[in-house]
């Protein structure tokens, strides 16, 4: 979601559009059954994830996560839409 589409109070937050306490950070563990796991990484401009890792869309952000634990390894960028 772009900052322009956010309510005024959330547009200036970092990350934008997420209420305090809902933003995920590197090291957090997510449930891969509750997020969109990317199946076609090329549509997002990234190569296949390294062995044992996957890409996921979490709260409108493209993240690289551990396939087994769901630990967030890196937060790559905001995505406007789910493409796969």
PDB file of N, CA, C and O in Angstrom, chain B, residues numbered from 101:
ATOM      1  N   UNK B 101       0.851  -1.169   0.000  1.00  0.00           N
ATOM      2  CA  UNK B 101       0.000   0.000   0.000  1.00  0.00           C
ATOM      3  C   UNK B 101       0.897   1.233   0.000  1.00  0.00           C
ATOM      4  O   UNK B 101       1.867   1.292   0.756  1.00  0.00           O
ATOM      5  N   UNK B 102       0.588   2.198  -0.824  1.00  0.00           N
ATOM      6  CA  UNK B 102       1.392   3.409  -0.885  1.00  0.00           C
ATOM      7  C   UNK B 102       0.969   4.362   0.212  1.00  0.00           C
ATOM      8  O   UNK B 102      -0.145   4.274   0.730  1.00  0.00           O
ATOM      9  N   UNK B 103       1.859   5.272   0.565  1.00  0.00           N
ATOM     10  CA  UNK B 103       1.548   6.243   1.604  1.00  0.00           C
ATOM     11  C   UNK B 103       0.355   7.103   1.213  1.00  0.00           C
ATOM     12  O   UNK B 103      -0.377   7.569   2.087  1.00  0.00           O
ATOM     13  N   UNK B 104       0.141   7.323  -0.087  1.00  0.00           N
ATOM     14  CA  UNK B 104      -0.997   8.131  -0.529  1.00  0.00           C
ATOM     15  C   UNK B 104      -2.331   7.477  -0.202  1.00  0.00           C
ATOM     16  O   UNK B 104      -3.330   8.172  -0.020  1.00  0.00           O
ATOM     17  N   UNK B 105      -2.363   6.159  -0.125  1.00  0.00           N
ATOM     18  CA  UNK B 105      -3.611   5.449   0.135  1.00  0.00           C
ATOM     19  C   UNK B 105      -3.850   5.213   1.628  1.00  0.00           C
ATOM     20  O   UNK B 105      -4.871   4.636   2.001  1.00  0.00           O
ATOM     21  N   UNK B 106      -2.941   5.641   2.469  1.00  0.00           N
ATOM     22  CA  UNK B 106      -3.041   5.418   3.909  1.00  0.00           C
ATOM     23  C   UNK B 106      -3.875   6.491   4.587  1.00  0.00           C
ATOM     24  O   UNK B 106      -3.996   7.608   4.085  1.00  0.00           O
ATOM     25  N   UNK B 107      -4.452   6.143   5.736  1.00  0.00           N
ATOM     26  CA  UNK B 107      -5.046   7.185   6.563  1.00  0.00           C
ATOM     27  C   UNK B 107      -3.950   8.169   6.978  1.00  0.00           C
ATOM     28  O   UNK B 107      -2.798   7.765   7.135  1.00  0.00           O
ATOM     29  N   UNK B 108      -4.283   9.443   7.158  1.00  0.00           N
ATOM     30  CA  UNK B 108      -3.259  10.454   7.449  1.00  0.00           C
ATOM     31  C   UNK B 108      -2.325  10.102   8.604  1.00  0.00           C
ATOM     32  O   UNK B 108      -1.125  10.363   8.523  1.00  0.00           O
ATOM     33  N   UNK B 109      -2.843   9.525   9.657  1.00  0.00           N
ATOM     34  CA  UNK B 109      -2.005   9.214  10.811  1.00  0.00           C
ATOM     35  C   UNK B 109      -1.003   8.099  10.573  1.00  0.00           C
ATOM     36  O   UNK B 109       0.003   8.009  11.277  1.00  0.00           O
ATOM     37  N   UNK B 110      -1.266   7.249   9.587  1.00  0.00           N
ATOM     38  CA  UNK B 110      -0.360   6.131   9.314  1.00  0.00           C
ATOM     39  C   UNK B 110       0.577   6.400   8.147  1.00  0.00           C
ATOM     40  O   UNK B 110       1.576   5.699   7.985  1.00  0.00           O
ATOM     41  N   UNK B 111       0.272   7.398   7.336  1.00  0.00           N
ATOM     42  CA  UNK B 111       1.077   7.679   6.146  1.00  0.00           C
ATOM     43  C   UNK B 111       2.510   8.063   6.502  1.00  0.00           C
ATOM     44  O   UNK B 111       3.435   7.762   5.749  1.00  0.00           O
ATOM     45  N   UNK B 112       2.700   8.720   7.637  1.00  0.00           N
ATOM     46  CA  UNK B 112       4.034   9.186   8.011  1.00  0.00           C
ATOM     47  C   UNK B 112       4.808   8.167   8.838  1.00  0.00           C
ATOM     48  O   UNK B 112       5.968   8.402   9.175  1.00  0.00           O
ATOM     49  N   UNK B 113       4.189   7.051   9.167  1.00  0.00           N
ATOM     50  CA  UNK B 113       4.867   6.019   9.953  1.00  0.00           C
ATOM     51  C   UNK B 113       5.923   5.322   9.106  1.00  0.00           C
ATOM     52  O   UNK B 113       5.876   5.370   7.877  1.00  0.00           O
ATOM     53  N   UNK B 114       6.860   4.683   9.762  1.00  0.00           N
ATOM     54  CA  UNK B 114       7.860   3.885   9.074  1.00  0.00           C
ATOM     55  C   UNK B 114       7.857   2.498   9.694  1.00  0.00           C
ATOM     56  O   UNK B 114       8.310   2.353  10.830  1.00  0.00           O
ATOM     57  N   UNK B 115       7.375   1.484   9.016  1.00  0.00           N
ATOM     58  CA  UNK B 115       6.873   1.488   7.647  1.00  0.00           C
ATOM     59  C   UNK B 115       5.493   2.119   7.545  1.00  0.00           C
ATOM     60  O   UNK B 115       4.688   2.056   8.474  1.00  0.00           O
ATOM     61  N   UNK B 116       5.240   2.731   6.388  1.00  0.00           N
ATOM     62  CA  UNK B 116       3.984   3.439   6.155  1.00  0.00           C
ATOM     63  C   UNK B 116       2.807   2.472   6.169  1.00  0.00           C
ATOM     64  O   UNK B 116       2.933   1.314   5.772  1.00  0.00           O
ATOM     65  N   UNK B 117       1.677   2.960   6.625  1.00  0.00           N
ATOM     66  CA  UNK B 117       0.382   2.258   6.570  1.00  0.00           C
ATOM     67  C   UNK B 117       0.203   1.145   7.591  1.00  0.00           C
ATOM     68  O   UNK B 117      -0.831   0.479   7.575  1.00  0.00           O
ATOM     69  N   UNK B 118       1.150   0.919   8.463  1.00  0.00           N
ATOM     70  CA  UNK B 118       0.985  -0.130   9.462  1.00  0.00           C
ATOM     71  C   UNK B 118       0.853   0.487  10.845  1.00  0.00           C
ATOM     72  O   UNK B 118       1.681   1.304  11.247  1.00  0.00           O
ATOM     73  N   UNK B 119      -0.187   0.096  11.574  1.00  0.00           N
ATOM     74  CA  UNK B 119      -0.317   0.589  12.941  1.00  0.00           C
ATOM     75  C   UNK B 119       0.873   0.141  13.785  1.00  0.00           C
ATOM     76  O   UNK B 119       1.474  -0.895  13.500  1.00  0.00           O
ATOM     77  N   UNK B 120       1.220   0.901  14.812  1.00  0.00           N
ATOM     78  CA  UNK B 120       2.336   0.518  15.677  1.00  0.00           C
ATOM     79  C   UNK B 120       2.148  -0.904  16.209  1.00  0.00           C
ATOM     80  O   UNK B 120       1.043  -1.290  16.591  1.00  0.00           O
ATOM     81  N   UNK B 121       3.222  -1.667  16.230  1.00  0.00           N
ATOM     82  CA  UNK B 121       3.178  -3.023  16.745  1.00  0.00           C
ATOM     83  C   UNK B 121       2.849  -4.082  15.713  1.00  0.00           C
ATOM     84  O   UNK B 121       2.984  -5.271  16.001  1.00  0.00           O
ATOM     85  N   UNK B 122       2.420  -3.694  14.516  1.00  0.00           N
ATOM     86  CA  UNK B 122       2.093  -4.679  13.489  1.00  0.00           C
ATOM     87  C   UNK B 122       3.205  -4.860  12.466  1.00  0.00           C
ATOM     88  O   UNK B 122       3.175  -5.818  11.693  1.00  0.00           O
ATOM     89  N   UNK B 123       4.167  -3.979  12.444  1.00  0.00           N
ATOM     90  CA  UNK B 123       5.259  -4.081  11.472  1.00  0.00           C
ATOM     91  C   UNK B 123       6.168  -5.250  11.847  1.00  0.00           C
ATOM     92  O   UNK B 123       6.533  -5.419  13.011  1.00  0.00           O
ATOM     93  N   UNK B 124       6.523  -6.043  10.861  1.00  0.00           N
ATOM     94  CA  UNK B 124       7.443  -7.162  11.065  1.00  0.00           C
ATOM     95  C   UNK B 124       8.862  -6.679  10.834  1.00  0.00           C
ATOM     96  O   UNK B 124       9.100  -5.755  10.057  1.00  0.00           O
ATOM     97  N   UNK B 125       9.815  -7.325  11.527  1.00  0.00           N
ATOM     98  CA  UNK B 125      11.211  -6.943  11.363  1.00  0.00           C
ATOM     99  C   UNK B 125      12.062  -8.198  11.202  1.00  0.00           C
ATOM    100  O   UNK B 125      11.617  -9.308  11.494  1.00  0.00           O
ATOM    101  N   UNK B 126      13.277  -8.006  10.739  1.00  0.00           N
ATOM    102  CA  UNK B 126      14.208  -9.115  10.562  1.00  0.00           C
ATOM    103  C   UNK B 126      14.358  -9.840  11.898  1.00  0.00           C
ATOM    104  O   UNK B 126      14.551  -9.218  12.943  1.00  0.00           O
ATOM    105  N   UNK B 127      14.264 -11.156  11.838  1.00  0.00           N
ATOM    106  CA  UNK B 127      14.369 -11.976  13.042  1.00  0.00           C
ATOM    107  C   UNK B 127      13.025 -12.451  13.565  1.00  0.00           C
ATOM    108  O   UNK B 127      12.956 -13.455  14.275  1.00  0.00           O
ATOM    109  N   UNK B 128      11.947 -11.736  13.221  1.00  0.00           N
ATOM    110  CA  UNK B 128      10.607 -12.178  13.620  1.00  0.00           C
ATOM    111  C   UNK B 128      10.287 -13.494  12.925  1.00  0.00           C
ATOM    112  O   UNK B 128      10.826 -13.794  11.860  1.00  0.00           O
ATOM    113  N   UNK B 129       9.417 -14.266  13.531  1.00  0.00           N
ATOM    114  CA  UNK B 129       8.972 -15.519  12.926  1.00  0.00           C
ATOM    115  C   UNK B 129       7.521 -15.363  12.500  1.00  0.00           C
ATOM    116  O   UNK B 129       6.670 -14.930  13.277  1.00  0.00           O
ATOM    117  N   UNK B 130       7.258 -15.727  11.244  1.00  0.00           N
ATOM    118  CA  UNK B 130       5.904 -15.646  10.702  1.00  0.00           C
ATOM    119  C   UNK B 130       5.388 -17.053  10.411  1.00  0.00           C
ATOM    120  O   UNK B 130       6.166 -17.988  10.222  1.00  0.00           O
ATOM    121  N   UNK B 131       4.082 -17.183  10.378  1.00  0.00           N
ATOM    122  CA  UNK B 131       3.444 -18.448  10.019  1.00  0.00           C
ATOM    123  C   UNK B 131       3.271 -18.448   8.504  1.00  0.00           C
ATOM    124  O   UNK B 131       2.446 -17.702   7.976  1.00  0.00           O
ATOM    125  N   UNK B 132       4.030 -19.265   7.810  1.00  0.00           N
ATOM    126  CA  UNK B 132       4.001 -19.278   6.347  1.00  0.00           C
ATOM    127  C   UNK B 132       2.651 -19.724   5.790  1.00  0.00           C
ATOM    128  O   UNK B 132       2.380 -19.539   4.604  1.00  0.00           O
ATOM    129  N   UNK B 133       1.816 -20.304   6.625  1.00  0.00           N
ATOM    130  CA  UNK B 133       0.472 -20.690   6.177  1.00  0.00           C
ATOM    131  C   UNK B 133      -0.477 -19.497   6.154  1.00  0.00           C
ATOM    132  O   UNK B 133      -1.570 -19.585   5.595  1.00  0.00           O
ATOM    133  N   UNK B 134      -0.068 -18.383   6.758  1.00  0.00           N
ATOM    134  CA  UNK B 134      -0.948 -17.216   6.867  1.00  0.00           C
ATOM    135  C   UNK B 134      -0.506 -16.026   6.016  1.00  0.00           C
ATOM    136  O   UNK B 134      -1.084 -14.944   6.111  1.00  0.00           O
ATOM    137  N   UNK B 135       0.510 -16.226   5.193  1.00  0.00           N
ATOM    138  CA  UNK B 135       0.993 -15.155   4.317  1.00  0.00           C
ATOM    139  C   UNK B 135       1.040 -15.681   2.886  1.00  0.00           C
ATOM    140  O   UNK B 135       0.886 -16.880   2.653  1.00  0.00           O
ATOM    141  N   UNK B 136       1.252 -14.786   1.935  1.00  0.00           N
ATOM    142  CA  UNK B 136       1.381 -15.222   0.543  1.00  0.00           C
ATOM    143  C   UNK B 136       2.826 -15.626   0.287  1.00  0.00           C
ATOM    144  O   UNK B 136       3.731 -14.793   0.337  1.00  0.00           O
ATOM    145  N   UNK B 137       3.037 -16.904   0.014  1.00  0.00           N
ATOM    146  CA  UNK B 137       4.370 -17.395  -0.335  1.00  0.00           C
ATOM    147  C   UNK B 137       4.536 -17.240  -1.844  1.00  0.00           C
ATOM    148  O   UNK B 137       3.713 -17.730  -2.617  1.00  0.00           O
ATOM    149  N   UNK B 138       5.587 -16.567  -2.253  1.00  0.00           N
ATOM    150  CA  UNK B 138       5.845 -16.282  -3.669  1.00  0.00           C
ATOM    151  C   UNK B 138       6.237 -17.569  -4.387  1.00  0.00           C
ATOM    152  O   UNK B 138       7.132 -18.291  -3.947  1.00  0.00           O
ATOM    153  N   UNK B 139       5.560 -17.843  -5.487  1.00  0.00           N
ATOM    154  CA  UNK B 139       5.876 -19.033  -6.285  1.00  0.00           C
ATOM    155  C   UNK B 139       6.615 -18.685  -7.572  1.00  0.00           C
ATOM    156  O   UNK B 139       7.231 -19.553  -8.189  1.00  0.00           O
ATOM    157  N   UNK B 140       6.556 -17.416  -7.978  1.00  0.00           N
ATOM    158  CA  UNK B 140       7.229 -16.973  -9.209  1.00  0.00           C
ATOM    159  C   UNK B 140       8.044 -15.714  -8.901  1.00  0.00           C
ATOM    160  O   UNK B 140       7.609 -14.606  -9.215  1.00  0.00           O
ATOM    161  N   UNK B 141       9.217 -15.874  -8.291  1.00  0.00           N
ATOM    162  CA  UNK B 141       9.999 -14.723  -7.855  1.00  0.00           C
ATOM    163  C   UNK B 141      10.377 -13.752  -8.967  1.00  0.00           C
ATOM    164  O   UNK B 141      10.534 -12.558  -8.712  1.00  0.00           O
ATOM    165  N   UNK B 142      10.524 -14.237 -10.188  1.00  0.00           N
ATOM    166  CA  UNK B 142      10.878 -13.352 -11.298  1.00  0.00           C
ATOM    167  C   UNK B 142       9.866 -12.242 -11.517  1.00  0.00           C
ATOM    168  O   UNK B 142      10.226 -11.164 -11.988  1.00  0.00           O
ATOM    169  N   UNK B 143       8.607 -12.486 -11.183  1.00  0.00           N
ATOM    170  CA  UNK B 143       7.584 -11.446 -11.329  1.00  0.00           C
ATOM    171  C   UNK B 143       7.832 -10.266 -10.391  1.00  0.00           C
ATOM    172  O   UNK B 143       7.319  -9.169 -10.613  1.00  0.00           O
ATOM    173  N   UNK B 144       8.621 -10.498  -9.346  1.00  0.00           N
ATOM    174  CA  UNK B 144       8.941  -9.450  -8.375  1.00  0.00           C
ATOM    175  C   UNK B 144      10.353  -8.903  -8.575  1.00  0.00           C
ATOM    176  O   UNK B 144      10.836  -8.097  -7.779  1.00  0.00           O
ATOM    177  N   UNK B 145      11.011  -9.352  -9.650  1.00  0.00           N
ATOM    178  CA  UNK B 145      12.345  -8.846  -9.956  1.00  0.00           C
ATOM    179  C   UNK B 145      13.452  -9.460  -9.128  1.00  0.00           C
ATOM    180  O   UNK B 145      14.523  -8.868  -8.993  1.00  0.00           O
ATOM    181  N   UNK B 146      13.213 -10.644  -8.565  1.00  0.00           N
ATOM    182  CA  UNK B 146      14.253 -11.328  -7.789  1.00  0.00           C
ATOM    183  C   UNK B 146      14.473 -12.720  -8.372  1.00  0.00           C
ATOM    184  O   UNK B 146      13.590 -13.284  -9.018  1.00  0.00           O
ATOM    185  N   UNK B 147      15.651 -13.256  -8.136  1.00  0.00           N
ATOM    186  CA  UNK B 147      15.973 -14.614  -8.579  1.00  0.00           C
ATOM    187  C   UNK B 147      15.380 -15.611  -7.587  1.00  0.00           C
ATOM    188  O   UNK B 147      14.858 -15.222  -6.542  1.00  0.00           O
ATOM    189  N   UNK B 148      15.462 -16.887  -7.918  1.00  0.00           N
ATOM    190  CA  UNK B 148      15.017 -17.909  -6.976  1.00  0.00           C
ATOM    191  C   UNK B 148      15.738 -17.724  -5.646  1.00  0.00           C
ATOM    192  O   UNK B 148      16.916 -17.366  -5.613  1.00  0.00           O
ATOM    193  N   UNK B 149      15.034 -17.966  -4.568  1.00  0.00           N
ATOM    194  CA  UNK B 149      15.631 -17.836  -3.239  1.00  0.00           C
ATOM    195  C   UNK B 149      16.681 -18.928  -3.046  1.00  0.00           C
ATOM    196  O   UNK B 149      16.577 -20.003  -3.636  1.00  0.00           O
ATOM    197  N   UNK B 150      17.691 -18.653  -2.221  1.00  0.00           N
ATOM    198  CA  UNK B 150      18.690 -19.684  -1.924  1.00  0.00           C
ATOM    199  C   UNK B 150      18.028 -20.922  -1.307  1.00  0.00           C
ATOM    200  O   UNK B 150      16.916 -20.844  -0.784  1.00  0.00           O
ATOM    201  N   UNK B 151      18.706 -22.031  -1.372  1.00  0.00           N
ATOM    202  CA  UNK B 151      18.200 -23.278  -0.806  1.00  0.00           C
ATOM    203  C   UNK B 151      17.801 -23.079   0.656  1.00  0.00           C
ATOM    204  O   UNK B 151      18.545 -22.486   1.437  1.00  0.00           O
ATOM    205  N   UNK B 152      16.624 -23.580   1.013  1.00  0.00           N
ATOM    206  CA  UNK B 152      16.148 -23.465   2.392  1.00  0.00           C
ATOM    207  C   UNK B 152      15.463 -22.149   2.695  1.00  0.00           C
ATOM    208  O   UNK B 152      15.093 -21.889   3.840  1.00  0.00           O
ATOM    209  N   UNK B 153      15.289 -21.312   1.673  1.00  0.00           N
ATOM    210  CA  UNK B 153      14.650 -20.012   1.865  1.00  0.00           C
ATOM    211  C   UNK B 153      13.543 -19.817   0.846  1.00  0.00           C
ATOM    212  O   UNK B 153      13.509 -20.488  -0.185  1.00  0.00           O
ATOM    213  N   UNK B 154      12.637 -18.893   1.143  1.00  0.00           N
ATOM    214  CA  UNK B 154      11.542 -18.552   0.235  1.00  0.00           C
ATOM    215  C   UNK B 154      11.302 -17.061   0.337  1.00  0.00           C
ATOM    216  O   UNK B 154      11.788 -16.390   1.247  1.00  0.00           O
ATOM    217  N   UNK B 155      10.542 -16.564  -0.615  1.00  0.00           N
ATOM    218  CA  UNK B 155      10.068 -15.188  -0.541  1.00  0.00           C
ATOM    219  C   UNK B 155       8.603 -15.226  -0.139  1.00  0.00           C
ATOM    220  O   UNK B 155       7.871 -16.144  -0.506  1.00  0.00           O
ATOM    221  N   UNK B 156       8.188 -14.232   0.609  1.00  0.00           N
ATOM    222  CA  UNK B 156       6.791 -14.128   1.020  1.00  0.00           C
ATOM    223  C   UNK B 156       6.389 -12.659   1.013  1.00  0.00           C
ATOM    224  O   UNK B 156       7.220 -11.767   1.178  1.00  0.00           O
ATOM    225  N   UNK B 157       5.097 -12.432   0.818  1.00  0.00           N
ATOM    226  CA  UNK B 157       4.539 -11.087   0.932  1.00  0.00           C
ATOM    227  C   UNK B 157       3.871 -11.009   2.298  1.00  0.00           C
ATOM    228  O   UNK B 157       2.940 -11.759   2.594  1.00  0.00           O
ATOM    229  N   UNK B 158       4.357 -10.098   3.118  1.00  0.00           N
ATOM    230  CA  UNK B 158       3.832  -9.922   4.471  1.00  0.00           C
ATOM    231  C   UNK B 158       3.488  -8.450   4.647  1.00  0.00           C
ATOM    232  O   UNK B 158       4.364  -7.590   4.558  1.00  0.00           O
ATOM    233  N   UNK B 159       2.222  -8.160   4.895  1.00  0.00           N
ATOM    234  CA  UNK B 159       1.776  -6.771   5.069  1.00  0.00           C
ATOM    235  C   UNK B 159       2.245  -5.875   3.932  1.00  0.00           C
ATOM    236  O   UNK B 159       2.677  -4.746   4.166  1.00  0.00           O
ATOM    237  N   UNK B 160       2.162  -6.377   2.694  1.00  0.00           N
ATOM    238  CA  UNK B 160       2.510  -5.574   1.535  1.00  0.00           C
ATOM    239  C   UNK B 160       3.997  -5.397   1.295  1.00  0.00           C
ATOM    240  O   UNK B 160       4.408  -4.528   0.527  1.00  0.00           O
ATOM    241  N   UNK B 161       4.809  -6.226   1.956  1.00  0.00           N
ATOM    242  CA  UNK B 161       6.257  -6.136   1.791  1.00  0.00           C
ATOM    243  C   UNK B 161       6.820  -7.484   1.350  1.00  0.00           C
ATOM    244  O   UNK B 161       6.414  -8.535   1.846  1.00  0.00           O
ATOM    245  N   UNK B 162       7.764  -7.435   0.408  1.00  0.00           N
ATOM    246  CA  UNK B 162       8.438  -8.641  -0.056  1.00  0.00           C
ATOM    247  C   UNK B 162       9.559  -8.960   0.923  1.00  0.00           C
ATOM    248  O   UNK B 162      10.425  -8.127   1.189  1.00  0.00           O
ATOM    249  N   UNK B 163       9.530 -10.186   1.458  1.00  0.00           N
ATOM    250  CA  UNK B 163      10.521 -10.597   2.449  1.00  0.00           C
ATOM    251  C   UNK B 163      11.125 -11.931   2.053  1.00  0.00           C
ATOM    252  O   UNK B 163      10.486 -12.743   1.384  1.00  0.00           O
ATOM    253  N   UNK B 164      12.363 -12.147   2.473  1.00  0.00           N
ATOM    254  CA  UNK B 164      13.024 -13.447   2.312  1.00  0.00           C
ATOM    255  C   UNK B 164      12.967 -14.124   3.671  1.00  0.00           C
ATOM    256  O   UNK B 164      13.364 -13.543   4.681  1.00  0.00           O
ATOM    257  N   UNK B 165      12.467 -15.362   3.691  1.00  0.00           N
ATOM    258  CA  UNK B 165      12.253 -16.061   4.958  1.00  0.00           C
ATOM    259  C   UNK B 165      12.848 -17.464   4.919  1.00  0.00           C
ATOM    260  O   UNK B 165      13.033 -18.046   3.850  1.00  0.00           O
ATOM    261  N   UNK B 166      13.140 -17.990   6.088  1.00  0.00           N
ATOM    262  CA  UNK B 166      13.598 -19.370   6.209  1.00  0.00           C
ATOM    263  C   UNK B 166      12.412 -20.293   5.947  1.00  0.00           C
ATOM    264  O   UNK B 166      11.355 -20.129   6.556  1.00  0.00           O
ATOM    265  N   UNK B 167      12.578 -21.253   5.055  1.00  0.00           N
ATOM    266  CA  UNK B 167      11.489 -22.152   4.657  1.00  0.00           C
ATOM    267  C   UNK B 167      10.962 -23.010   5.799  1.00  0.00           C
ATOM    268  O   UNK B 167       9.783 -23.362   5.813  1.00  0.00           O
ATOM    269  N   UNK B 168      11.805 -23.345   6.739  1.00  0.00           N
ATOM    270  CA  UNK B 168      11.390 -24.248   7.814  1.00  0.00           C
ATOM    271  C   UNK B 168      10.861 -23.509   9.030  1.00  0.00           C
ATOM    272  O   UNK B 168       9.834 -23.893   9.588  1.00  0.00           O
ATOM    273  N   UNK B 169      11.546 -22.460   9.444  1.00  0.00           N
ATOM    274  CA  UNK B 169      11.162 -21.784  10.687  1.00  0.00           C
ATOM    275  C   UNK B 169      10.233 -20.601  10.468  1.00  0.00           C
ATOM    276  O   UNK B 169       9.519 -20.198  11.386  1.00  0.00           O
ATOM    277  N   UNK B 170      10.233 -20.036   9.257  1.00  0.00           N
ATOM    278  CA  UNK B 170       9.456 -18.828   9.006  1.00  0.00           C
ATOM    279  C   UNK B 170      10.137 -17.563   9.511  1.00  0.00           C
ATOM    280  O   UNK B 170       9.527 -16.494   9.521  1.00  0.00           O
ATOM    281  N   UNK B 171      11.392 -17.672   9.928  1.00  0.00           N
ATOM    282  CA  UNK B 171      12.124 -16.489  10.417  1.00  0.00           C
ATOM    283  C   UNK B 171      12.393 -15.538   9.255  1.00  0.00           C
ATOM    284  O   UNK B 171      12.843 -15.961   8.190  1.00  0.00           O
ATOM    285  N   UNK B 172      12.115 -14.252   9.464  1.00  0.00           N
ATOM    286  CA  UNK B 172      12.368 -13.237   8.442  1.00  0.00           C
ATOM    287  C   UNK B 172      13.872 -12.986   8.374  1.00  0.00           C
ATOM    288  O   UNK B 172      14.498 -12.622   9.369  1.00  0.00           O
ATOM    289  N   UNK B 173      14.442 -13.185   7.186  1.00  0.00           N
ATOM    290  CA  UNK B 173      15.877 -13.012   6.979  1.00  0.00           C
ATOM    291  C   UNK B 173      16.210 -11.641   6.413  1.00  0.00           C
ATOM    292  O   UNK B 173      17.255 -11.074   6.730  1.00  0.00           O
ATOM    293  N   UNK B 174      15.327 -11.106   5.576  1.00  0.00           N
ATOM    294  CA  UNK B 174      15.517  -9.752   5.051  1.00  0.00           C
ATOM    295  C   UNK B 174      14.186  -9.222   4.544  1.00  0.00           C
ATOM    296  O   UNK B 174      13.311  -9.979   4.124  1.00  0.00           O
ATOM    297  N   UNK B 175      14.058  -7.910   4.595  1.00  0.00           N
ATOM    298  CA  UNK B 175      12.880  -7.222   4.073  1.00  0.00           C
ATOM    299  C   UNK B 175      13.352  -6.459   2.852  1.00  0.00           C
ATOM    300  O   UNK B 175      14.181  -5.554   2.952  1.00  0.00           O
ATOM    301  N   UNK B 176      12.816  -6.834   1.692  1.00  0.00           N
ATOM    302  CA  UNK B 176      13.342  -6.300   0.444  1.00  0.00           C
ATOM    303  C   UNK B 176      12.703  -4.987   0.026  1.00  0.00           C
ATOM    304  O   UNK B 176      13.408  -4.018  -0.256  1.00  0.00           O
ATOM    305  N   UNK B 177      11.365  -4.941  -0.017  1.00  0.00           N
ATOM    306  CA  UNK B 177      10.709  -3.703  -0.460  1.00  0.00           C
ATOM    307  C   UNK B 177       9.195  -3.845  -0.361  1.00  0.00           C
ATOM    308  O   UNK B 177       8.664  -4.932  -0.135  1.00  0.00           O
ATOM    309  N   UNK B 178       8.522  -2.719  -0.537  1.00  0.00           N
ATOM    310  CA  UNK B 178       7.064  -2.690  -0.607  1.00  0.00           C
ATOM    311  C   UNK B 178       6.643  -3.197  -1.978  1.00  0.00           C
ATOM    312  O   UNK B 178       7.297  -2.898  -2.977  1.00  0.00           O
ATOM    313  N   UNK B 179       5.565  -3.958  -2.035  1.00  0.00           N
ATOM    314  CA  UNK B 179       4.995  -4.383  -3.311  1.00  0.00           C
ATOM    315  C   UNK B 179       3.579  -3.834  -3.404  1.00  0.00           C
ATOM    316  O   UNK B 179       2.843  -3.804  -2.417  1.00  0.00           O
ATOM    317  N   UNK B 180       3.212  -3.403  -4.595  1.00  0.00           N
ATOM    318  CA  UNK B 180       1.899  -2.800  -4.812  1.00  0.00           C
ATOM    319  C   UNK B 180       0.799  -3.838  -4.972  1.00  0.00           C
ATOM    320  O   UNK B 180      -0.361  -3.569  -4.661  1.00  0.00           O
ATOM    321  N   UNK B 181       1.164  -5.040  -5.461  1.00  0.00           N
ATOM    322  CA  UNK B 181       0.152  -6.068  -5.713  1.00  0.00           C
ATOM    323  C   UNK B 181       0.799  -7.444  -5.670  1.00  0.00           C
ATOM    324  O   UNK B 181       2.003  -7.587  -5.885  1.00  0.00           O
ATOM    325  N   UNK B 182      -0.014  -8.449  -5.392  1.00  0.00           N
ATOM    326  CA  UNK B 182       0.446  -9.831  -5.472  1.00  0.00           C
ATOM    327  C   UNK B 182       0.357 -10.241  -6.934  1.00  0.00           C
ATOM    328  O   UNK B 182      -0.706 -10.147  -7.547  1.00  0.00           O
ATOM    329  N   UNK B 183       1.466 -10.693  -7.488  1.00  0.00           N
ATOM    330  CA  UNK B 183       1.564 -10.953  -8.923  1.00  0.00           C
ATOM    331  C   UNK B 183       1.498 -12.429  -9.292  1.00  0.00           C
ATOM    332  O   UNK B 183       1.366 -12.758 -10.471  1.00  0.00           O
ATOM    333  N   UNK B 184       1.584 -13.319  -8.320  1.00  0.00           N
ATOM    334  CA  UNK B 184       1.542 -14.756  -8.644  1.00  0.00           C
ATOM    335  C   UNK B 184       0.529 -15.492  -7.793  1.00  0.00           C
ATOM    336  O   UNK B 184       0.367 -16.704  -7.937  1.00  0.00           O
TER     337      UNK B 184
END
